[in-house]
Amino acid sequence: MAIKSKNNKQVYLASGITLNGAIQSPDAIYIAGNVKGTIRSESAIHILKGAAIIADLSAPSIQIFGIVEGQVKATHELVLNQTARVYGDIYCESLVLEEGAIYSGALHIRQNEHP
């Protein structure tokens, strides 16, 4: 199953919902449920507390409060809040790692090419 947003609206997957497939949106994606597959946004991804994700994530800005197993690619900023658990490689330009957050995997920080 794939969910695609084309209407300039936020995508929200509520807790208690499980999705196997792909989520793709030009807008922000908020996930409180469970996803297995891929999640891509041209704006931002928010993995909320209680969410369990087995997926690759890709967006300019990603904020994680829940559990993610998979590759995380934030072309700008990645924020791992204190309840975040990330198991997989991280690629980002800027990383905010709050006390209590856990990640296991390789960390690749791309330097900003602006002077």
N, CA and C atoms as an extended XYZ file, in Angstrom:
345
Properties=species:S:1:pos:R:3:atomname:S:1:resname:S:1:resid:I:1 pbc="F F F"
N         0.848       -1.180        0.000 N   MET     1
C         0.000        0.000        0.000 CA  MET     1
C         0.893        1.243        0.000 C   MET     1
N         0.507        2.262       -0.722 N   ALA     2
C         1.236        3.525       -0.763 CA  ALA     2
C         0.270        4.664       -0.485 C   ALA     2
N         0.747        5.615        0.277 N   ILE     3
C        -0.022        6.830        0.543 CA  ILE     3
C         0.742        7.981       -0.079 C   ILE     3
N         0.092        8.755       -0.939 N   LYS     4
C         0.721        9.925       -1.549 CA  LYS     4
C        -0.154       11.134       -1.298 C   LYS     4
N         0.468       12.211       -0.855 N   SER     5
C        -0.257       13.462       -0.619 CA  SER     5
C         0.079       14.425       -1.746 C   SER     5
N        -0.947       15.026       -2.329 N   LYS     6
C        -0.721       16.005       -3.399 CA  LYS     6
C        -1.499       17.284       -3.149 C   LYS     6
N        -2.127       17.417       -2.006 N   ASN     7
C        -3.044       18.534       -1.767 CA  ASN     7
C        -2.522       19.577       -0.794 C   ASN     7
N        -1.221       19.642       -0.570 N   ASN     8
C        -0.645       20.593        0.383 CA  ASN     8
C        -1.277       20.447        1.760 C   ASN     8
N        -1.443       19.220        2.202 N   LYS     9
C        -1.972       18.945        3.525 CA  LYS     9
C        -1.002       18.055        4.260 C   LYS     9
N        -1.085       18.076        5.581 N   GLN    10
C        -0.242       17.205        6.383 CA  GLN    10
C        -0.775       15.786        6.318 C   GLN    10
N         0.143       14.844        6.390 N   VAL    11
C        -0.218       13.437        6.455 CA  VAL    11
C        -0.049       13.009        7.899 C   VAL    11
N        -1.082       12.371        8.469 N   TYR    12
C        -1.029       11.923        9.861 CA  TYR    12
C        -1.461       10.470        9.927 C   TYR    12
N        -0.608        9.623       10.507 N   LEU    13
C        -0.941        8.226       10.731 CA  LEU    13
C        -1.095        8.051       12.240 C   LEU    13
N        -2.318        7.802       12.673 N   ALA    14
C        -2.649        7.761       14.102 CA  ALA    14
C        -2.088        6.520       14.786 C   ALA    14
N        -1.965        6.592       16.104 N   SER    15
C        -1.543        5.426       16.875 CA  SER    15
C        -2.587        4.337       16.710 C   SER    15
N        -2.135        3.100       16.779 N   GLY    16
C        -3.033        1.977       16.586 CA  GLY    16
C        -3.174        1.563       15.133 C   GLY    16
N        -2.657        2.375       14.208 N   ILE    17
C        -2.713        2.065       12.778 CA  ILE    17
C        -1.367        1.485       12.348 C   ILE    17
N        -1.404        0.425       11.553 N   THR    18
C        -0.200       -0.183       10.998 CA  THR    18
C        -0.265       -0.095        9.484 C   THR    18
N         0.809        0.355        8.866 N   LEU    19
C         0.887        0.482        7.414 CA  LEU    19
C         2.111       -0.258        6.917 C   LEU    19
N         1.915       -1.141        5.961 N   ASN    20
C         3.014       -1.809        5.271 CA  ASN    20
C         3.061       -1.236        3.867 C   ASN    20
N         4.114       -0.471        3.566 N   GLY    21
C         4.220        0.140        2.244 CA  GLY    21
C         4.980        1.438        2.294 C   GLY    21
N         4.596        2.373        1.441 N   ALA    22
C         5.318        3.632        1.290 CA  ALA    22
C         4.405        4.812        1.594 C   ALA    22
N         4.994        5.801        2.252 N   ILE    23
C         4.327        7.086        2.468 CA  ILE    23
C         5.207        8.130        1.798 C   ILE    23
N         4.600        8.944        0.924 N   GLN    24
C         5.337        9.983        0.212 CA  GLN    24
C         4.477       11.232        0.163 C   GLN    24
N         5.076       12.388        0.517 N   SER    25
C         4.311       13.620        0.539 CA  SER    25
C         5.221       14.825        0.310 C   SER    25
N         4.700       15.863       -0.371 N   PRO    26
C         5.457       17.112       -0.436 CA  PRO    26
C         5.355       17.878        0.881 C   PRO    26
N         4.453       17.456        1.745 N   ASP    27
C         4.181       18.164        2.994 CA  ASP    27
C         4.659       17.362        4.196 C   ASP    27
N         4.469       17.914        5.370 N   ALA    28
C         4.911       17.279        6.609 CA  ALA    28
C         4.144       15.987        6.867 C   ALA    28
N         4.848       15.005        7.399 N   ILE    29
C         4.266       13.711        7.752 CA  ILE    29
C         4.428       13.519        9.256 C   ILE    29
N         3.329       13.176        9.920 N   TYR    30
C         3.328       12.896       11.356 CA  TYR    30
C         2.898       11.448       11.548 C   TYR    30
N         3.721       10.674       12.260 N   ILE    31
C         3.390        9.263       12.442 CA  ILE    31
C         3.395        8.917       13.925 C   ILE    31
N         2.251        8.415       14.389 N   ALA    32
C         2.115        7.935       15.763 CA  ALA    32
C         1.905        6.423       15.782 C   ALA    32
N         1.671        5.830       14.611 N   GLY    33
C         1.411        4.401       14.507 CA  GLY    33
C         2.648        3.624       14.112 C   GLY    33
N         2.433        2.539       13.366 N   ASN    34
C         3.512        1.642       12.954 CA  ASN    34
C         3.605        1.622       11.438 C   ASN    34
N         4.829        1.710       10.932 N   VAL    35
C         5.046        1.673        9.485 CA  VAL    35
C         6.194        0.729        9.186 C   VAL    35
N         6.005       -0.081        8.148 N   LYS    36
C         7.077       -0.922        7.630 CA  LYS    36
C         7.164       -0.632        6.144 C   LYS    36
N         8.281       -0.067        5.692 N   GLY    37
C         8.430        0.288        4.277 CA  GLY    37
C         9.341        1.481        4.091 C   GLY    37
N         8.823        2.546        3.479 N   THR    38
C         9.593        3.777        3.270 CA  THR    38
C         8.713        4.981        3.582 C   THR    38
N         9.376        6.046        4.059 N   ILE    39
C         8.681        7.305        4.356 CA  ILE    39
C         9.516        8.426        3.765 C   ILE    39
N         8.897        9.218        2.852 N   ARG    40
C         9.602       10.328        2.209 CA  ARG    40
C         8.734       11.573        2.234 C   ARG    40
N         9.378       12.693        2.558 N   SER    41
C         8.681       13.973        2.544 CA  SER    41
C         9.601       15.024        1.944 C   SER    41
N         9.016       15.967        1.219 N   GLU    42
C         9.782       17.095        0.706 CA  GLU    42
C         9.844       18.205        1.748 C   GLU    42
N         9.209       18.010        2.884 N   SER    43
C         9.141       19.010        3.945 CA  SER    43
C         9.757       18.491        5.245 C   SER    43
N         8.994       17.669        5.986 N   ALA    44
C         9.461       17.190        7.285 CA  ALA    44
C         8.777       15.883        7.654 C   ALA    44
N         9.468       15.095        8.466 N   ILE    45
C         8.909       13.872        9.023 CA  ILE    45
C         8.998       13.984       10.539 C   ILE    45
N         7.890       13.664       11.202 N   HIS    46
C         7.836       13.663       12.671 CA  HIS    46
C         7.410       12.268       13.112 C   HIS    46
N         8.313       11.550       13.773 N   ILE    47
C         7.995       10.237       14.317 CA  ILE    47
C         7.670       10.471       15.794 C   ILE    47
N         6.416       10.316       16.149 N   LEU    48
C         5.943       10.683       17.478 CA  LEU    48
C         6.214        9.582       18.499 C   LEU    48
N         6.176        9.948       19.763 N   LYS    49
C         6.401        9.003       20.852 CA  LYS    49
C         5.371        7.887       20.755 C   LYS    49
N         5.826        6.651       20.876 N   GLY    50
C         4.945        5.504       20.766 CA  GLY    50
C         4.931        4.877       19.385 C   GLY    50
N         5.440        5.595       18.382 N   ALA    51
C         5.498        5.060       17.019 CA  ALA    51
C         6.617        4.031       16.919 C   ALA    51
N         6.388        3.001       16.121 N   ALA    52
C         7.399        1.975       15.850 CA  ALA    52
C         7.544        1.860       14.340 C   ALA    52
N         8.715        2.206       13.848 N   ILE    53
C         8.952        2.314       12.412 CA  ILE    53
C        10.063        1.362       11.993 C   ILE    53
N         9.785        0.545       10.986 N   ILE    54
C        10.820       -0.247       10.321 CA  ILE    54
C        10.798        0.232        8.878 C   ILE    54
N        11.562        1.277        8.620 N   ALA    55
C        11.501        1.930        7.311 CA  ALA    55
C        12.693        2.850        7.132 C   ALA    55
N        12.991        3.148        5.882 N   ASP    56
C        13.966        4.182        5.566 CA  ASP    56
C        13.226        5.511        5.517 C   ASP    56
N        13.823        6.536        6.141 N   LEU    57
C        13.222        7.872        6.191 CA  LEU    57
C        14.063        8.830        5.364 C   LEU    57
N        13.392        9.749        4.657 N   SER    58
C        14.100       10.753        3.873 CA  SER    58
C        13.282       12.038        3.831 C   SER    58
N        13.902       13.145        4.290 N   ALA    59
C        13.256       14.465        4.294 CA  ALA    59
C        14.301       15.528        4.622 C   ALA    59
N        14.013       16.792        4.322 N   PRO    60
C        14.930       17.853        4.737 CA  PRO    60
C        15.070       17.935        6.262 C   PRO    60
N        13.966       17.789        6.955 N   SER    61
C        13.963       17.895        8.415 CA  SER    61
C        13.247       16.675        8.997 C   SER    61
N        13.896       16.036        9.973 N   ILE    62
C        13.300       14.861       10.616 CA  ILE    62
C        13.420       15.024       12.122 C   ILE    62
N        12.318       14.771       12.807 N   GLN    63
C        12.300       14.820       14.266 CA  GLN    63
C        11.763       13.483       14.764 C   GLN    63
N        12.512       12.835       15.676 N   ILE    64
C        12.140       11.502       16.141 CA  ILE    64
C        11.960       11.492       17.655 C   ILE    64
N        10.773       11.027       18.067 N   PHE    65
C        10.460       10.794       19.476 CA  PHE    65
C        10.272        9.302       19.736 C   PHE    65
N        10.006        8.513       18.685 N   GLY    66
C         9.689        7.092       18.815 CA  GLY    66
C        10.856        6.207       18.431 C   GLY    66
N        10.536        5.006       17.937 N   ILE    67
C        11.535        4.000       17.584 CA  ILE    67
C        11.598        3.867       16.061 C   ILE    67
N        12.821        3.922       15.534 N   VAL    68
C        13.032        3.772       14.093 CA  VAL    68
C        14.123        2.742       13.862 C   VAL    68
N        13.822        1.787       13.002 N   GLU    69
C        14.818        0.829       12.544 CA  GLU    69
C        14.918        0.994       11.042 C   GLU    69
N        16.056        1.526       10.582 N   GLY    70
C        16.241        1.778        9.155 CA  GLY    70
C        17.155        2.964        8.938 C   GLY    70
N        17.420        3.263        7.697 N   GLN    71
C        18.290        4.375        7.331 CA  GLN    71
C        17.530        5.696        7.460 C   GLN    71
N        18.175        6.689        8.063 N   VAL    72
C        17.560        8.006        8.270 CA  VAL    72
C        18.393        9.039        7.515 C   VAL    72
N        17.766        9.707        6.519 N   LYS    73
C        18.456       10.724        5.719 CA  LYS    73
C        17.725       12.051        5.861 C   LYS    73
N        18.356       13.000        6.543 N   ALA    74
C        17.817       14.358        6.677 CA  ALA    74
C        18.771       15.285        5.930 C   ALA    74
N        18.314       15.890        4.849 N   THR    75
C        19.203       16.742        4.068 CA  THR    75
C        19.549       18.023        4.807 C   THR    75
N        18.809       18.335        5.845 N   HIS    76
C        19.132       19.493        6.676 CA  HIS    76
C        19.311       19.039        8.122 C   HIS    76
N        18.251       19.062        8.908 N   GLU    77
C        18.392       18.819       10.344 CA  GLU    77
C        17.688       17.547       10.799 C   GLU    77
N        18.366       16.819       11.680 N   LEU    78
C        17.801       15.653       12.331 CA  LEU    78
C        17.811       15.907       13.829 C   LEU    78
N        16.662       15.721       14.469 N   VAL    79
C        16.550       15.888       15.917 CA  VAL    79
C        16.131       14.555       16.518 C   VAL    79
N        16.964       14.029       17.419 N   LEU    80
C        16.626       12.831       18.179 CA  LEU    80
C        16.281       13.285       19.590 C   LEU    80
N        14.996       13.271       19.899 N   ASN    81
C        14.539       13.696       21.213 CA  ASN    81
C        14.860       12.625       22.250 C   ASN    81
N        14.708       12.939       23.520 N   GLN    82
C        15.176       12.056       24.582 CA  GLN    82
C        14.521       10.674       24.558 C   GLN    82
N        13.342       10.520       23.970 N   THR    83
C        12.687        9.212       23.904 CA  THR    83
C        12.992        8.473       22.601 C   THR    83
N        13.798        9.059       21.728 N   ALA    84
C        14.117        8.463       20.427 CA  ALA    84
C        15.018        7.247       20.578 C   ALA    84
N        14.736        6.248       19.743 N   ARG    85
C        15.571        5.058       19.619 CA  ARG    85
C        15.739        4.817       18.128 C   ARG    85
N        16.961        4.949       17.620 N   VAL    86
C        17.225        4.793       16.187 CA  VAL    86
C        18.269        3.700       15.998 C   VAL    86
N        17.913        2.710       15.189 N   TYR    87
C        18.799        1.593       14.885 CA  TYR    87
C        19.001        1.563       13.382 C   TYR    87
N        20.099        2.158       12.931 N   GLY    88
C        20.388        2.242       11.502 CA  GLY    88
C        21.297        3.421       11.235 C   GLY    88
N        21.770        3.513       10.024 N   ASP    89
C        22.694        4.582        9.659 CA  ASP    89
C        21.956        5.912        9.540 C   ASP    89
N        22.663        6.967        9.964 N   ILE    90
C        22.123        8.324        9.946 CA  ILE    90
C        22.956        9.177        8.994 C   ILE    90
N        22.257        9.923        8.129 N   TYR    91
C        22.884       10.879        7.216 CA  TYR    91
C        22.190       12.219        7.430 C   TYR    91
N        22.968       13.256        7.750 N   CYS    92
C        22.356       14.567        7.971 CA  CYS    92
C        23.402       15.667        7.819 C   CYS    92
N        22.925       16.885        7.803 N   GLU    93
C        23.801       18.048        7.778 CA  GLU    93
C        23.971       18.607        9.190 C   GLU    93
N        22.913       18.493        9.986 N   SER    94
C        22.915       19.006       11.356 CA  SER    94
C        22.205       17.989       12.241 C   SER    94
N        22.799       17.691       13.398 N   LEU    95
C        22.221       16.709       14.310 CA  LEU    95
C        22.048       17.321       15.697 C   LEU    95
N        20.830       17.167       16.239 N   VAL    96
C        20.554       17.539       17.623 CA  VAL    96
C        20.240       16.235       18.342 C   VAL    96
N        21.035       15.907       19.323 N   LEU    97
C        20.897       14.657       20.068 CA  LEU    97
C        20.627       15.000       21.526 C   LEU    97
N        19.369       14.848       21.943 N   GLU    98
C        19.014       15.172       23.317 CA  GLU    98
C        19.491       14.077       24.263 C   GLU    98
N        19.759       14.458       25.494 N   GLU    99
C        20.171       13.498       26.512 CA  GLU    99
C        19.085       12.434       26.667 C   GLU    99
N        19.497       11.173       26.620 N   GLY   100
C        18.554       10.069       26.736 CA  GLY   100
C        18.248        9.402       25.405 C   GLY   100
N        18.465       10.106       24.304 N   ALA   101
C        18.243        9.517       22.982 CA  ALA   101
C        19.281        8.427       22.735 C   ALA   101
N        18.881        7.397       22.003 N   ILE   102
C        19.783        6.280       21.703 CA  ILE   102
C        19.810        6.062       20.200 C   ILE   102
N        21.012        5.872       19.652 N   TYR   103
C        21.103        5.418       18.272 CA  TYR   103
C        22.247        4.427       18.152 C   TYR   103
N        22.060        3.482       17.269 N   SER   104
C        23.071        2.469       16.999 CA  SER   104
C        23.204        2.368       15.493 C   SER   104
N        24.370        2.711       14.990 N   GLY   105
C        24.605        2.693       13.548 CA  GLY   105
C        25.687        3.694       13.209 C   GLY   105
N        25.974        3.823       11.947 N   ALA   106
C        26.976        4.779       11.488 CA  ALA   106
C        26.362        6.172       11.405 C   ALA   106
N        27.173        7.166       11.708 N   LEU   107
C        26.740        8.563       11.644 CA  LEU   107
C        27.544        9.273       10.565 C   LEU   107
N        26.834        9.856        9.591 N   HIS   108
C        27.470       10.577        8.488 CA  HIS   108
C        26.933       12.003        8.499 C   HIS   108
N        27.782       12.958        8.862 N   ILE   109
C        27.359       14.362        8.882 CA  ILE   109
C        28.024       15.073        7.726 C   ILE   109
N        27.198       15.586        6.827 N   ARG   110
C        27.681       16.311        5.653 CA  ARG   110
C        27.852       17.767        6.043 C   ARG   110
N        29.014       18.305        5.761 N   GLN   111
C        29.259       19.701        6.104 CA  GLN   111
C        28.523       20.629        5.162 C   GLN   111
N        28.007       21.691        5.740 N   ASN   112
C        27.328       22.723        4.964 CA  ASN   112
C        28.337       23.354        4.023 C   ASN   112
N        27.982       23.450        2.768 N   GLU   113
C        28.912       23.987        1.775 CA  GLU   113
C        28.821       25.493        1.622 C   GLU   113
N        27.973       26.132        2.415 N   HIS   114
C        27.847       27.586        2.368 CA  HIS   114
C        28.963       28.228        3.181 C   HIS   114
N        29.507       29.379        2.726 N   PRO   115
C        30.599       30.036        3.469 CA  PRO   115
C        30.134       30.579        4.803 C   PRO   115
